[in-house]
Amino acid sequence: MPLLVRKINKAKWVKTDIASGVPVCADAITNCLKTTNNTLSVWEIDDISKIDEAALAIVGSHTSLDTIDLVAVDEAFIKEEGICIEEIAGLTAIDELKNSHRDLSDLNYKDLGLISSQVVSAITNDKVYRYTKGALKKLLNTAIIKNMVKKEDLPSSIQLKL
């Protein structure tokens, strides 16, 4: 069952008691589900055992190493709701993961509400995957050892921290 992974700021989502049905703060949606041209960037994985791949792809697109939180949404749910999923090569230093990138496109208010509800469900069911700076360093160093990425292809700000 393929999953679509998105980086979020968990702290923004839990400012209210979402587990009790209190509406999500607007900042969570506008910051974590920020769209460009009505499109939201996600990374596809085959199943949750591949969450490290999504984390690696995401950190491979960053210029700094900071703790991140990831949520995974069922791709079948997104398709059933009629949300368009486009295969678009991702912007990441990890070449072999570029093709796991997807864009959720032609999004509207209703679609963001559906995606938001899936994020809330992940959070309330303890399905948020936290990667500390140390864990991200380990992922990147392992990727370098496996020749998935060359250290010099990473931003200098990240190279200095490895």
Rosetta silent file (secondary structure, phi, psi, omega in degrees, C-alpha in Angstrom):
SEQUENCE: MPLLVRKINKAKWVKTDIASGVPVCADAITNCLKTTNNTLSVWEIDDISKIDEAALAIVGSHTSLDTIDLVAVDEAFIKEEGICIEEIAGLTAIDELKNSHRDLSDLNYKDLGLISSQVVSAITNDKVYRYTKGALKKLLNTAIIKNMVKKEDLPSSIQLKL
SCORE:     score description
SCORE:     0.000 S_00000001
   1 L     0.000  105.353 -179.457    0.000    0.000    0.000 S_00000001
   2 L   -62.850  146.987  178.551    1.857    3.106   -1.195 S_00000001
   3 E  -124.129  151.973  175.937    2.081    6.065    1.145 S_00000001
   4 E  -112.005  124.749 -172.441    2.698    9.742    0.493 S_00000001
   5 E  -107.709  137.708  179.061    5.068   11.405    2.948 S_00000001
   6 E  -135.550  140.675  173.720    5.117   15.071    3.890 S_00000001
   7 E   -80.254  136.015  176.594    7.269   17.012    6.330 S_00000001
   8 E  -132.679  169.666  170.508    5.256   18.898    8.938 S_00000001
   9 L  -106.787   96.241 -174.055    5.861   20.985   12.022 S_00000001
  10 H   -55.327  -37.392 -177.832    4.066   18.831   14.612 S_00000001
  11 H   -57.350  -34.311  179.644    4.097   21.606   17.217 S_00000001
  12 H   -69.480  -30.520 -176.935    1.809   23.710   15.030 S_00000001
  13 H   -79.815  -27.062 -175.552   -0.728   20.885   14.763 S_00000001
  14 L  -101.379   15.917  176.394   -0.964   20.147   18.476 S_00000001
  15 L   -65.791  -27.023  174.012   -1.494   23.731   19.653 S_00000001
  16 L  -114.299  167.187 -177.532   -5.149   22.801   20.021 S_00000001
  17 L   -83.489   72.453 -176.027   -6.585   19.526   21.308 S_00000001
  18 H   -63.062  -26.165  179.129   -7.082   18.008   17.860 S_00000001
  19 H   -64.745  -25.871  178.969   -7.562   14.550   19.396 S_00000001
  20 H   -94.043    5.752  178.217  -10.798   15.838   20.947 S_00000001
  21 L    92.792    4.719  176.488  -12.018   17.268   17.666 S_00000001
  22 L   -67.526  134.334 -178.075  -10.932   20.869   18.251 S_00000001
  23 L   -57.442  147.835  177.682  -10.240   22.411   14.833 S_00000001
  24 L   -67.684  142.262  175.530   -6.648   22.618   13.653 S_00000001
  25 L   -63.722  144.332  179.297   -5.016   26.043   13.897 S_00000001
  26 H   -59.817  -34.768 -179.342   -4.815   27.844   10.561 S_00000001
  27 H   -59.261  -35.677  179.425   -1.032   28.222   10.987 S_00000001
  28 H   -61.840  -46.421 -177.768   -0.607   24.429   10.824 S_00000001
  29 H   -70.686  -46.180 -175.889   -2.392   24.234    7.508 S_00000001
  30 H   -71.864  -26.738  178.086   -0.913   27.372    5.951 S_00000001
  31 H   -88.393  -46.081 -172.897    2.645   26.526    7.020 S_00000001
  32 H   -87.347  -21.951  178.502    2.777   22.746    6.677 S_00000001
  33 L  -116.953   34.038 -179.558    0.468   22.375    3.690 S_00000001
  34 L   -64.611  128.846 -179.662    1.692   25.448    1.844 S_00000001
  35 L  -105.235  159.329  170.827    1.031   25.104   -1.840 S_00000001
  36 E  -130.123  123.907 -175.752    2.645   26.657   -4.884 S_00000001
  37 L    53.436   41.380  178.106    0.459   26.934   -7.962 S_00000001
  38 L    60.392   32.239 -177.207   -2.136   24.814   -6.141 S_00000001
  39 E  -128.662  140.655  178.674    0.390   21.993   -5.801 S_00000001
  40 E  -121.918  129.212 -177.759    1.712   20.182   -2.728 S_00000001
  41 E   -85.016  132.354  176.583    5.009   18.270   -2.785 S_00000001
  42 E  -141.746  168.234  178.125    5.138   14.752   -1.286 S_00000001
  43 E  -122.588  131.716 -178.066    7.372   11.676   -1.509 S_00000001
  44 E   -92.716  135.800  172.631    5.997    8.224   -2.307 S_00000001
  45 E  -129.246  155.518 -178.558    7.134    5.105   -0.465 S_00000001
  46 L   -67.680  -40.821  179.001    5.927    1.510   -0.873 S_00000001
  47 L  -161.898  175.438 -172.337    5.134    1.097    2.815 S_00000001
  48 H   -64.064  -20.973  177.822    6.079    2.513    6.203 S_00000001
  49 H   -66.121  -13.350 -179.576    9.225    0.399    6.382 S_00000001
  50 H  -101.440   15.039 -177.017   10.645    2.762    3.712 S_00000001
  51 H   -59.004  -31.250  177.290   10.088    5.958    5.731 S_00000001
  52 H   -60.956  -34.137  178.117   13.872    6.462    5.974 S_00000001
  53 H   -63.707  -42.421  178.502   13.972    6.838    2.182 S_00000001
  54 H   -64.584  -42.227  178.423   11.464    9.662    2.335 S_00000001
  55 H   -60.819  -42.452  179.638   13.429   11.313    5.150 S_00000001
  56 H   -64.873  -43.892  177.664   16.613   11.015    3.092 S_00000001
  57 H   -60.406  -42.577 -178.169   14.952   12.480   -0.004 S_00000001
  58 H   -67.615  -48.069 -178.796   13.586   15.380    2.039 S_00000001
  59 H   -67.356  -25.897  176.431   16.837   16.165    3.848 S_00000001
  60 L   -69.717   -8.732  177.116   18.580   15.880    0.464 S_00000001
  61 L  -105.438   -0.987 -177.554   16.607   18.936   -0.614 S_00000001
  62 L   -93.820  163.716  175.566   17.479   21.029    2.442 S_00000001
  63 L  -108.209   -0.896  177.295   20.327   23.434    3.047 S_00000001
  64 L  -145.139  162.752  177.663   20.516   22.773    6.783 S_00000001
  65 L  -104.527  111.367  177.287   20.134   19.893    9.199 S_00000001
  66 L  -135.398  152.518  176.163   17.245   20.361   11.578 S_00000001
  67 L   -56.797  136.593  178.845   14.957   17.911   13.328 S_00000001
  68 E  -128.633  153.199  173.302   11.994   17.049   11.116 S_00000001
  69 E  -116.888  135.112 -179.978    8.642   15.359   11.618 S_00000001
  70 E  -120.392  145.292  171.153    7.085   13.284    8.843 S_00000001
  71 E  -124.249  149.862  178.846    3.572   11.996    8.303 S_00000001
  72 E  -118.976  129.950 -179.003    2.488    9.372    5.816 S_00000001
  73 E  -112.666  139.730  179.368   -0.897    9.503    4.101 S_00000001
  74 E   -64.600  120.138 -179.923   -2.492    6.547    2.341 S_00000001
  75 H   -61.258  -35.826 -179.844   -2.140    7.123   -1.404 S_00000001
  76 H   -60.586  -40.083  177.879   -5.342    5.169   -2.059 S_00000001
  77 H   -60.429  -45.719 -178.865   -7.310    7.661    0.061 S_00000001
  78 H   -60.682  -44.637  178.909   -5.895   10.570   -1.948 S_00000001
  79 H   -64.736  -43.818 -179.528   -6.828    8.858   -5.233 S_00000001
  80 H   -59.895  -32.031 -179.936  -10.312    7.917   -3.974 S_00000001
  81 L   -82.292    0.321  176.009  -10.943   11.566   -3.143 S_00000001
  82 L    80.281   15.228  178.375  -10.093   12.523   -6.721 S_00000001
  83 L   -79.415  130.234 -177.326   -6.940   14.444   -5.873 S_00000001
  84 E   -73.383  129.258  177.194   -4.569   14.490   -8.829 S_00000001
  85 E  -115.691  119.203  179.768   -1.165   12.853   -8.216 S_00000001
  86 E  -111.158  138.347  175.514    1.572   13.708  -10.708 S_00000001
  87 E   -85.694  107.611 -178.926    4.936   11.995  -10.988 S_00000001
  88 L  -127.812  127.202  179.473    7.417   14.884  -11.035 S_00000001
  89 L   -54.283  133.514 -177.491   11.146   14.410  -10.436 S_00000001
  90 L   -85.074  156.272  176.078   11.994   15.754   -6.992 S_00000001
  91 L   -91.091   93.567  179.025   14.603   18.305   -6.076 S_00000001
  92 L  -148.220  151.687  178.436   16.947   16.263   -3.909 S_00000001
  93 L   -75.221  -10.132 -177.419   20.648   15.492   -3.936 S_00000001
  94 L   -92.590   92.338 -173.649   19.800   11.767   -3.736 S_00000001
  95 H   -51.324  -44.682 -174.993   19.543   10.860   -7.436 S_00000001
  96 H   -70.654   -9.133  178.395   17.978    7.427   -6.957 S_00000001
  97 H  -104.550   -5.132 -178.095   15.112    8.944   -4.929 S_00000001
  98 H   -56.520  -36.563 -177.144   14.226   11.784   -7.318 S_00000001
  99 H   -80.377   -0.240  175.265   11.608    9.660   -9.058 S_00000001
 100 H   -90.518    2.303  179.401    9.774    8.931   -5.819 S_00000001
 101 E   -80.056  143.804  175.839    8.579   12.523   -5.708 S_00000001
 102 E  -135.117  151.441  170.635    4.940   13.339   -6.386 S_00000001
 103 E  -113.571  129.522  169.046    2.948   16.531   -6.683 S_00000001
 104 E   -88.524  114.830 -169.325   -0.626   16.680   -5.475 S_00000001
 105 E  -117.443  169.239 -178.603   -1.930   19.138   -8.038 S_00000001
 106 L    55.861   37.319 -176.695   -4.970   21.240   -8.875 S_00000001
 107 L   -74.289  151.495  175.453   -5.681   21.482   -5.153 S_00000001
 108 L  -135.094 -176.408 -178.172   -8.520   23.513   -3.703 S_00000001
 109 H   -55.472  -45.745  179.972   -9.897   24.346   -0.266 S_00000001
 110 H   -61.444  -44.260 -179.699  -11.760   21.019    0.020 S_00000001
 111 H   -61.032  -44.083  178.724   -8.652   19.028   -0.942 S_00000001
 112 H   -62.832  -34.615  176.194   -6.537   20.767    1.694 S_00000001
 113 H   -64.371  -41.731  178.380   -9.220   19.951    4.246 S_00000001
 114 H   -65.498  -43.987  178.847   -9.073   16.270    3.287 S_00000001
 115 H   -65.237  -41.924  177.906   -5.275   16.214    3.443 S_00000001
 116 H   -58.450  -41.334  179.960   -5.372   18.098    6.741 S_00000001
 117 H   -64.145  -33.342  177.590   -7.731   15.481    8.190 S_00000001
 118 H   -70.269  -36.775  176.098   -5.239   12.771    7.239 S_00000001
 119 H   -64.895  -45.366  178.032   -2.431   14.655    8.990 S_00000001
 120 H   -58.508  -44.366  179.358   -4.612   14.998   12.100 S_00000001
 121 H   -60.727  -42.791  178.613   -5.355   11.272   11.973 S_00000001
 122 H   -61.627  -43.926 -178.350   -1.629   10.469   11.729 S_00000001
 123 H   -66.164  -47.159 -176.594   -0.842   12.713   14.689 S_00000001
 124 H   -70.088  -18.672  177.760   -3.651   11.439   16.909 S_00000001
 125 L  -102.449   19.717  178.869   -2.667    7.831   16.133 S_00000001
 126 L    53.107   42.363  178.900    1.016    8.433   16.983 S_00000001
 127 L  -111.470   40.687  174.484    2.043    7.972   13.350 S_00000001
 128 E  -105.831  132.856 -175.500    4.462   10.905   13.241 S_00000001
 129 E  -110.834  110.857 -176.757    8.050    9.965   12.476 S_00000001
 130 E   -94.237  133.710  175.552   10.623   12.249   14.070 S_00000001
 131 E  -121.632  113.281  177.818   14.157   12.505   12.716 S_00000001
 132 L   -76.142  170.607  176.219   16.628   14.333   14.913 S_00000001
 133 H   -56.664  -42.766  179.871   19.733   16.040   13.543 S_00000001
 134 H   -61.858  -42.251  179.434   21.754   13.014   14.641 S_00000001
 135 H   -66.467  -37.639  178.338   19.435   10.592   12.845 S_00000001
 136 H   -68.448  -39.215  175.486   19.587   12.696    9.685 S_00000001
 137 H   -59.139  -44.438 -179.585   23.386   12.809    9.840 S_00000001
 138 H   -62.095  -44.262  177.945   23.406    9.020   10.137 S_00000001
 139 H   -59.536  -45.213 -179.136   21.063    8.669    7.131 S_00000001
 140 H   -66.910  -43.424  178.682   23.239   10.979    5.037 S_00000001
 141 H   -62.588  -38.958  176.719   26.493    9.309    6.063 S_00000001
 142 H   -64.984  -41.589  178.332   25.027    5.902    5.225 S_00000001
 143 H   -63.115  -36.513  177.451   23.873    7.229    1.841 S_00000001
 144 H   -66.429  -45.757  179.114   27.399    8.525    1.199 S_00000001
 145 H   -60.584  -38.340 -178.920   28.920    5.143    2.099 S_00000001
 146 L   -82.910    5.252 -179.148   26.421    3.389   -0.212 S_00000001
 147 L    60.850   30.444  175.102   27.296    5.836   -3.033 S_00000001
 148 L   -80.599  -24.331  179.542   23.734    7.141   -3.158 S_00000001
 149 L  -154.063  148.235  174.085   25.110   10.677   -2.928 S_00000001
 150 L   -94.159  138.011 -178.980   28.522   12.299   -2.973 S_00000001
 151 H   -53.938  -39.837 -177.886   29.299   14.441    0.026 S_00000001
 152 H   -69.623  -12.862  176.358   30.412   17.262   -2.271 S_00000001
 153 H   -84.331   -9.830  177.645   26.953   17.265   -3.926 S_00000001
 154 L   -86.219  153.286  176.475   25.371   18.303   -0.628 S_00000001
 155 L   -56.014  144.619 -177.908   25.190   21.966    0.376 S_00000001
 156 H   -57.256  -32.684  179.119   28.368   23.123    2.142 S_00000001
 157 H   -64.122  -31.543  176.368   26.322   23.931    5.249 S_00000001
 158 H   -81.980  -41.251  179.125   25.374   20.247    5.509 S_00000001
 159 H   -52.813  -42.100 -178.210   28.826   18.963    4.537 S_00000001
 160 L   -64.418  -24.591 -177.391   30.307   20.797    7.517 S_00000001
 161 L   -92.495   -6.310 -177.915   27.967   18.995    9.908 S_00000001
 162 L   -88.991    0.000    0.000   28.704   15.470    8.660 S_00000001
